[in-house]
């Protein structure tokens, strides 16, 4: 689909997100011919740089994040020349004159305003855009996480942004929903007859969703110590992945059909009680250890306050009160300084009820579908098969689908795909306001419980899979995390 002409403004255009993700994504789409030649890309930031100073900063900060092997240097330089920098105080409407001058006056032109800023600025920038006449019915606004610190602040952001932009103009971005494997999960479930009849409580034992990072907090300490793993990852990424796994078949892939079904999942999540909050939630904080053989310091040695209670790890047992999923536990887990860098969804099927073979069924590994989001996007189906020879002996085997091997074509990263969706006006993979609020309604009792209890997060060594309590969490149900089972396979 050809893109209509547009102007896009990146607020926070000199920041880390713009340099690492947004501008490289726009460049890749420009390199492959997706962006109209007349489209304008404007970076708005607080630094009062000249155009030459910004170009130097851009080349130093963004160029390392582009695919150099697929890029001729002249293509990058030509793209950089398309970008205009505007230095302004985004909180002051009187400072918007240079931005107005940089944009085209055509009222029918698609205008995209990307908020790569702290959420505390979302409301003021939106109201300023309206005040200076830049926001109209053809405008779109993209909001980056975190979308609030709790339910009240999320509602306030929704209400204030909603005074300027209609819901159909608001794109709440979650880059995990732009990953090829996540979108392929919709195709896997609803484009094949094989799995959907089994996608229910009668056949599925449990679901594990893990986003593990080897890295620490890095240069995000100022933000991260006020947020933590639950706000930073679980409330958005993990819950959105849960929704894609658990939702009922939508009427179509149109935005509201999909988002209606995701909302039903969020509203069906079993609410926590004081006892389940103590039993079904684990939070941890990494101490010093070794990651890939390299010694790394603990969280409190990387610039966090010495008494910080911020969690760098969280694991939660979630349950969904519906006919399809009643009794099936969903285990959500995320952490920093973990043993491996991966994001995956593991759907584990129930064990066979009886073995006709000499082997006991207790020696069989249950069938398992692994949906890998990173580092290598693909699918893996674990089955039992006979080993070669004259005896009937079964062992686990893996059927692999590697997307890079299967589809020999250039691939877009998540931000490339989602930015194209914004420019095309496609809202399917973006959160609606009621989704956002429903997610906060479910996680807020966890935050309140931690605040009331004033307990320390459990320590875990960097380079491990988190506190031992996370294994106990799943072990109480007679289950194990996937990496705990792998050595047996």
Secondary structure, DSSP 8 states (H G I E B T S, - for coil): -----EEEEEETTTSHHIIIIIHHHHHHHHHTT-S-TT-EEEEEESS---HHHHHHHHHHHTGGGS-GGG--HHHHHHHHHHEEEEE--TT-GGGGHHHHHHS---TTSEEEEEE-S-GGGHHHHHHHHHHTT---TTEEEEE-S---SSHHHHHHHHHHHHTTS-GGGEEE--GGGGSHHHHHHHHHHHS-HHHHTTSSTTTEEEEEEEEE-SS--GGGHHHHHHHHHIIIIIIIIIHHHHHHHH----SSSSHHHHHHHHHHHHHHB----HHHHHHSEEEEEEESEEETTEEE--GGGTTS-TT----SEEEEEE-B-STTTTT-EEEEEEESSBSS-EEEEEEEE---S---SSS-GGGS---EEEEEEESS-EEEEEEEEE-SSSS--EEEEEEEEEHHHH--S----HHHHHHHHHHHT--TTSB-HHHHHHHHHHHHHHHHHHHHH----EEEETTBSS-HHHHHHHHTTT---HHHHHTT-
